């Protein structure tokens, strides 16, 4: 055993010994007990001493708007394309990935780099110009922590940040996210009249797009060579508290962790959204998909031609360059079996 492993084991043993201390256990028990206390049923009512004539806050007015569009999708699933479609529709302000760590509202940090795979995109941030004040709300932890949010989650800064984007939009605000699949219950609670559009991509093609070095990472060595370029590991670390099979110690194969995360995102996105769109269908039959989308959002068909003009069919089934069907199917079936058992037990409880 290496010195590093010996040191890690020693630290782990010390930590376990620390947790066995009676005072520590009592403190943890008390904290859990406090957090689970029943606060009772209490409803807010008007303040009898409030003489304000405006009893509805600006935040509430913003939240209740019925023209807001939220796009939810995973990384490398075509979300930039859908964002760019709305960017080319008159009367819409389309915001690119508001939680991105490049902080689009900050000209000193956002940079000018554009991903070469984002065809037809020259910049991501012009819609954020003049919004430096968003710094008072933005938290970079949003990109990798607290990824699961139920409807009762307390997140006032996140709500204020989103409300500011909505208020500053010219016309209809469209917000494209890659980090809200597991936060949709919270968003729907706070923006009850908004429309939610879910975009998904074939998991194998999405996986192939995840691989930042396709020569280094092959099907035969992926377990030892995988380099995380799109937050797979950090997302699994955070969400393993809710879905234990995402833990790297439990599921060692990176494709299986990816597949679990893809499937959960798909299930939540489809369940919580007004419309769920396949990237493959969008590329192969753009007019049909956009007509359905425009109908859902009450957008005039006169914008159809301009919106469709930014779509380029980039091909499908690229995953076959990585591995054959049997390789993927074996790993996916194992995941599906485990996921079914987990969700069945969850639903039964």
SEGUNU-942478 format. One record per residue (C-alpha): residue in one letter; x negated, y negated, z. Coordinates in steps of 0.5 Angstrom, whole numbers, padded with zeros to 4 digits, always signed. Each point is the difference from the previous one (the first is absolute). Example, Ala and Ser with C-alpha at 12.3 -4.5 7.8 and 13.67 -1.06 7.14 Angstrom:
A-0025+0009+0016
S-0002-0007-0002
This chain:
X+0000+0000+0000
X-0003-0007-0002
X-0001-0005+0005
X+0006-0004-0003
X+0005+0005+0001
X-0003+0002+0007
X+0001-0008+0002
X+0007+0000-0003
X+0002+0006+0004
X-0003-0003+0006
X+0004-0006-0001
X+0006+0004-0001
X-0001+0004+0006
X-0001-0006+0004
X+0007-0003-0003
X+0004+0006+0002
X-0003+0000+0007
X+0002-0007+0000
X+0007+0002-0002
X+0001+0005+0006
X-0001-0005+0005
X+0006+0000+0004
X+0000-0008+0001
X-0001+0000-0008
X+0006+0005-0001
X+0004-0004+0005
X-0001-0007-0004
X+0002+0003-0007
X+0006+0003+0003
X+0002-0006+0003
X-0001-0004-0006
X+0004+0005-0004
X+0005+0000+0005
X+0001-0008-0001
X+0000+0000-0007
X+0006+0005+0000
X+0004-0004+0005
X+0007-0001-0002
X+0001-0008-0001
X+0008+0001+0000
X+0004-0003-0005
X+0000-0007-0001
X+0002-0005-0006
X-0002-0007-0001
X+0005-0005+0000
X+0000-0008-0001
X-0004-0004+0005
X+0005-0004+0003
X-0005-0006+0001
X-0002+0000-0007
X+0003-0006-0004
X-0004+0002-0007
X+0005-0001-0006
X-0004+0005-0003
X+0001+0007+0003
X-0003+0004-0005
X-0007+0000-0001
X-0004-0001-0006
X-0003+0007+0001
X+0007+0003+0000
X+0002-0004-0006
X-0006+0003-0004
X+0001+0007+0003
X+0007+0000-0003
X-0001-0002-0007
X+0002+0005-0005
X-0005-0002-0006
X-0006+0003+0004
X-0003+0006-0004
X-0005+0005+0004
X-0004+0005-0004
X-0003+0006+0003
X-0005+0004-0002
X-0007+0004+0001
X-0006-0002-0002
X-0002+0002-0008
X+0007+0001-0001
X+0002-0005-0005
X+0002-0006+0005
X-0005-0005-0003
X+0004+0001-0007
X+0007-0001+0003
X-0003-0006+0004
X-0002-0003-0007
X+0007+0002-0003
X+0003-0005+0005
X-0005-0005-0001
X+0002+0000-0007
X+0007-0002+0002
X+0002-0007+0000
X+0003-0002+0006
X-0004+0005+0005
X-0006-0001+0004
X-0003+0007+0000
X-0005+0001+0006
X-0006+0005+0000
X-0001+0004+0006
X+0001-0005+0005
X-0004+0004+0006
X-0006+0001-0005
X-0006-0001+0004
X-0003-0005-0005
X+0005-0005+0003
X+0003-0003-0007
X+0002-0007+0004
X-0007-0001+0002
X-0005-0002-0006
X-0006+0001+0004
X+0001+0007+0001
X+0005+0003-0006
X-0006+0000-0005
X+0002+0000-0008
X-0002+0008-0001
X+0006+0003-0004
X+0000+0008-0001
X-0001+0002-0007
X+0005+0005+0000
X+0005-0006+0001
X+0002-0001-0007
X+0002-0007-0001
X-0001-0003+0006
X-0005-0006+0001
X+0001-0001+0007
X+0004+0002+0006
X+0001-0006+0004
X+0002-0007-0003
X+0007+0001+0003
X-0003-0001+0007
X-0004-0007-0002
X+0002-0005+0006
X+0002+0005+0005
X-0006+0000+0004
X+0004-0001+0006
X+0002+0008+0000
X-0007+0001+0003
X+0004-0001+0007
X+0004+0006-0001
X-0004+0005-0004
X-0003+0006+0003
X-0005+0004-0003
X+0002+0006+0004
X+0006+0000-0004
X-0004+0004-0005
X-0001+0006+0004
X+0003+0000+0007
X+0007+0000+0002
X+0002+0003-0007
X+0007+0003+0003
X+0005-0005+0002
X+0007+0002+0002
X+0005-0005+0000
X-0001-0002+0007
X-0007-0002-0001
X-0003-0006+0003
X-0004-0004-0005
X+0002-0008+0000
X-0006-0002-0004
X+0001+0005-0006
X+0007-0002+0000
X-0002-0008+0000
X-0006+0002-0005
X+0005+0003-0005
X+0006-0005+0001
X-0005-0006-0002
X-0002+0004-0006
X+0008+0000-0002
X+0001-0007+0002
X-0006-0003-0004
X+0002+0004-0006
X+0003-0003-0006
X+0006+0003-0002
X+0001+0008+0002
X-0005+0002+0004
X-0003+0007-0002
X-0005+0003+0005
X-0004+0006-0002
X-0003+0005+0005
X-0005+0006+0001
X+0001+0000+0007
X+0007+0000+0002
X+0003+0007-0001
X+0000+0002+0007
X+0002-0007+0002
X+0007+0000-0004
X+0004+0001+0006
X-0003-0006+0003
X+0001-0005-0006
X+0007+0003-0002
X+0002-0002+0007
X-0003-0007+0000
X+0002-0002-0008
X+0006+0004+0000
X+0003-0003-0007
X-0007+0001-0004
X-0001+0005-0005
X-0005+0006+0000
X-0003+0003-0006
X-0004+0006+0001
X-0006+0002-0005
X-0003+0007+0000
X-0005+0003-0004
X-0001+0008-0002
X-0005+0002+0006
X-0005+0003-0004
X-0001-0006-0004
X+0000-0004+0006
X-0005+0004+0003
X-0005+0000-0006
X+0001-0008+0000
X-0002+0000+0007
X-0007+0003-0002
X-0005-0005+0000
X-0006+0004-0003
X+0003+0006-0004
X-0007+0002-0002
X-0002+0001+0008
X+0007+0003+0002
X+0002+0006-0003
X+0005+0005+0002
X-0005+0005+0002
X-0004-0005+0005
X+0006-0005+0002
X+0000+0002+0007
X-0007-0002+0001
X-0001-0006-0005
X+0007-0003+0001
X-0001-0008+0000
X+0006-0004+0003
X+0001-0006-0005
X+0008-0001+0002
X+0001+0001+0007
X+0002+0007+0000
X-0004+0002+0007
X+0001-0007+0004
X+0008+0001-0002
X+0000+0008+0002
X-0004-0002+0007
X+0006-0005+0001
X+0006+0004-0002
X-0003+0006+0003
X+0003-0002+0007
X+0007+0001-0004
X-0002+0005-0005
X-0005+0005+0003
X-0002+0004-0006
X-0003-0007-0003
X-0006+0001+0006
X-0006+0002-0004
X-0002+0005+0005
X+0007+0004-0001
X+0000-0002-0008
X-0008+0000-0002
X+0002+0000-0008
X+0000-0007-0002
X+0005+0002-0006
X+0005+0003+0005
X+0000-0006+0005
X+0001-0004-0007
X+0006+0004-0002
X+0003+0000+0007
X-0001-0008+0000
X+0003+0000-0007
X+0006+0004+0002
X+0002-0004+0006
X-0001-0006-0004
X+0005+0002-0005
X+0005+0003+0005
X+0000-0007+0004
X+0000-0004-0007
X+0005+0004-0003
X+0005+0000+0006
X-0001-0007+0002
X+0000-0004-0007
X+0006-0002-0005
X-0004+0003-0006
X-0005+0005+0000
X-0004+0000-0007
X-0005+0004-0003
X-0007-0003-0003
X+0000+0005-0006
X+0008-0001-0001
X-0002-0008+0000
X-0006+0001-0005
X+0004+0005-0005
X+0007-0003+0000
X-0001-0008+0003
X+0006-0003-0003
X+0005+0006+0003
X-0004-0001+0007
X+0000-0008+0000
X+0007+0000-0002
X+0002+0004+0006
X-0004-0004+0004
X+0002-0007-0003
X+0007+0003+0002
X-0001+0002+0007
X-0003-0007+0001
X+0005-0004-0004
X-0006-0003-0005
X+0002-0002-0007
X-0002+0004-0005
X-0003-0005-0004
X-0006+0001+0004
X-0001+0007-0002
X-0004-0001-0006
X-0005-0004+0004
X+0000+0004+0006
X-0001+0006-0005
X-0006-0003-0004
X-0005+0001+0006
X+0001+0008+0000
X-0005+0004-0003
X+0000+0008+0000
X-0006+0002+0003
X+0001+0007+0000
X+0002+0006+0005
X-0002+0006+0002
X-0007-0002+0001
X-0001+0004+0006
X-0001+0006-0005
X-0007-0003-0001
X-0001+0002+0008
X+0003+0007+0001
X+0005+0004-0003
X+0007+0002+0002
X-0002+0005+0005
X-0005-0004+0004
X+0005-0005+0001
X+0006+0005+0001
X-0003+0004+0006
X-0002-0006+0004
X+0007-0004-0001
X+0004+0006+0002
X-0004+0001+0006
X+0002-0007+0002
X+0007+0001-0002
X+0001+0006+0004
X-0003-0004+0006
X+0004-0006-0001
X+0007+0003-0001
X-0001+0003+0007
X-0002-0006+0003
X+0005-0004-0003
X+0005+0006+0002
X-0002+0000+0007
X+0000-0008+0000
X+0007+0000-0002
X+0003+0005+0005
X-0003-0004+0006
